[in-house]
């Protein structure tokens, strides 16, 4: 199956050295399989609420990432990531319960996600997930639904310390503002155009991981080594004014909110985007 440019960019934005990566609303699981193939985490989780998709995905994972073909000896080093486990979870993302942050091995299925899962592959002995962060990826849904999912995850996991990569299909300003108020910090963000549509991608952290400490820097991740910054509702790091596509996106966004001026707060949003316009 062909990998879209947006999925490729999402893959590029994920570094190495995670304990768990949760590919939520994963559909056919293409992104998670890219991460699994390059061992981006000790365990890659595929999460979606559609049983038929999860059954099909589990079959595909069993075929292409079978446990029997993976080594089960030889301790790993920081520069030699070992084979990753995978797990399939058929449940509502908002009900997701994450693994314990410092656990070396996964907890039982019932305590991990509260639902039946199919698990495969094995990680080599000697590896440890201690102090490695977890990453939750949600892409391909609207901003309102994405916010509901994020709020559900936070409610289900008190004291959560985690990174998120989020890529909504619309309502970016509203989502960014809400994430800012929830206390998320920005690590990175990108803007990509594909099939005449634009997508914003935000790499965020939440909880004590937002302290800017170097605890998570053992894998060489520049994003995790640096302190996060506040989320700008109109974007900040993603803009490249040497790229004509970014001017087109800003113009489209201004036109969209310009048609909504009768709605409360719309004029303030327009002014915020207008302030981004580079000087002539």
N, C-alpha and C positions, 0 to 999 in steps of 0.2 A: 504494500500500500504506500502511495506517495506521501512523503512528509512535507507539510506546508512550511513556508518560510517563517510563519509565526511560531510553529512548534520548534523549528530549528533554533529560533532566537530564545525561546523559553529554555530549551536544553542548554544553550550557551550561557544563560544567566545562572544556571545551577552549578555551583562549585563542587568540589569533592569533600569527603570527610563528614558526611551527615550520619547520624545513627539511624534515623527513620525519615523517609520521604513519603508523603501522603499525596498521591495523585488523585485529587477529588473531582467528581463529575467527569470521570476519566474517559467515558464513552468507549472507544475501541482500545484504549490503553496505549496509544502510540508513543506519547511522551514518556510514560512510565517505563516502557520497554527500552527507549533510548537511554534512560538513566540506569536501568538495570544492566544493560549491555556494557556500560562503562563503569559499573560499580560505584556510582555516585553516593551510595549509602549502604549501610549494613543490611537494611531491609527496605524494600520499596513496596508500598501499599497501594492497591488499586481500589478506589471507592466510588461506587455508583449505586443508585437505588433501583435500577432496571434489571430484574433477574435474568432475562434472556441475554443481555449484553454481558453480564458477569459470568454466566455459564460459558458463553462463547470465548470470552477472554481467558478464563481459567483453562480451557482446553488448549488455546493457543500458547499460553505460558508454559503449560506442561510439556508441550511439544518442543518449544524453542529454548526453554530454560529448565531442562530436566535435572532433578537432583542427582541422578545416577552418574551424570557426566562431570560433576564438580569435585574437586579435590577436598579431602577432609582432614588433611594434615598440613604441616609446615606453617609455623607462626608467621604472622604478617608484620610488615614494617609500615611506617607512615607513608613511605613512597611506593608501596606495593599493595594497593587496595585489593582485598579478597573478593571472591564471588559473593553476590548479594542474595539474601533471601527475597522471596516475594510472597505477598499475601493478598487475597481478594476478599473484599468486604462488600456485601450487598446491604446497604443501609443508607439512611438519610445522612448526608454529610453533617448537618446541624447536630446530630446525635453522636458524633465521633468522639471517642475517648482515646486519648493518646497514650502511648507506652510511657512508663516511667523514664524520666530523662537520663538517669545514670545507671539504668539496668544493663547488664552485660548481655542478657538474653531476653527474648520476648516473654511476656507473661502469658498465661493461658488465654485462649481465644476469648472466653467469656469476660474476663476482666479487662482485656485489651480493647475490644470494640463492641461488646455486648451483642454480638450476632455471630452466626456460623460463618466460618471462612474456609477457604481452601488455601493451604500453604504449600510452598515448594522451595527447592534449592536449599543449600546449607552453607553457612559461612565457615571459614576455616578456623580451627581452634587457635587460641592465642590472641585473637583480635579482641578489642574492647571498645565499647561505645561510651566509656566514661568521658564526660565533659563534651561530648559531641552534640551539636544542636540537632533539633528536628526541623523539618521543613514541610509546610503545607502548601500545595499548589492548587489553586482554583482558577479555571479559565473557561471561557466560552459561555458564560451566563450573564444576565443583565446585572447592573449595579445594585438594584434593590434586592434581588435574590441573593447576590453575593454578600451583601451586608447582613442579611438574615442568617446566612450560613456561618459567617465569621462570628457573629454575636452568639449563635448557638454553640459553636466550638469553645468560645471563651467561657460561656456559662457552664458547659459540661466539664471544663478542665480548670478549676480554680488554681491560681498561682502559676498559670502557664508561662513558660519561657520558650519562645519558638520563633522561627522565621516563617514568613509567608511570601509567596509570589502570587500576585493577583492580576488577572487580565480580563476585565469586564468588556462586554460588547457595547455597552452604552451607559449613560448616567455616571460618567467618570467624575465630574465635579462634585456631585452629591455624595458619591462614595468616598472620595478623597477627604472631604470635609468631615464625614462621619468617622473615618479611620483616624484622622487627626485628633478628634475629640475623645476617641477611645484610648489614646495614648500610644499609638503606633509610631515608630520611627522609620525614616526612609534610608535605605542602604543604596538603592540604585533604581533607575527607571529608564524605560526605552519607549520609543514610538516607532511603529512599523505600519507600512501600508501593504495590503495584500488584496488582490481582486477588487480594487477601487474602494476598499474600506480601510479605515485606520483603527489601530488597536494600541492602547496604552498598556504597558506592563510595569508593575510596581514590585520591587523587592523590598520587603519590610521586615522589621523585627518587633517583638512584643515581649514585655516583661523585663526581667533582670538582664536579658541579653542586650537591652538597650543602654546598658551602663557605659559602653565603650571600652570595656576591659578586654584584655588580650587572651582570655581563657579559651576562646574558640579558634585561635589563630594557628594551631599546630599544623593544620593542613595547608597553610599558605594562602588562605582565602583573603584577598585584599579587602573585600566587602565587609567581612566579619572583623577584620583587624581594625578597621576605621570606625569611629563613632558615627552613629546615624544622625540624621538631621531632621528637622520638622518636615512634615508632608505639606507641600504647597497645593492648594485646591486646583490651581491651573497648571500645575507641573513646574518643574525646575530643571533638573538634570537632563531630562529627555530632549529638550529643545536644541536643535542645530540649525541656526539661521543661514548656514551655507547650503542647506539642503532645500531645494524648492518645494519638496513635498511637505515640509513642515509649515511653510507659508500657506500652502493649500489647506492643510488641516486646520490651522488657526482661522483662516478665512471661513471655512465651513462651520467651525464651532461658533464664531461670532454671528454668522448668519442664522444658525439654529437658535441661539439664545435671543437674537434680535427679534425673531418672530414670536417670542414668548414674553415680550416686554410688559404685557398686561398682567402677568403673573407676579405674585409677591417675590421680591428678591432677585428677579431676573435682571434688572438694570445694574445691580451691584455685581452680578456675575459678568455681564458684558464689560463693565469698567475694568474688572480684574483681568480679563483676557486682553482688552485693549492696551493695558499697561505693558503687556509682553511685546507689543509691536516694536521692532528694532527701529532706531532713529534713522531717518533718511540721510 
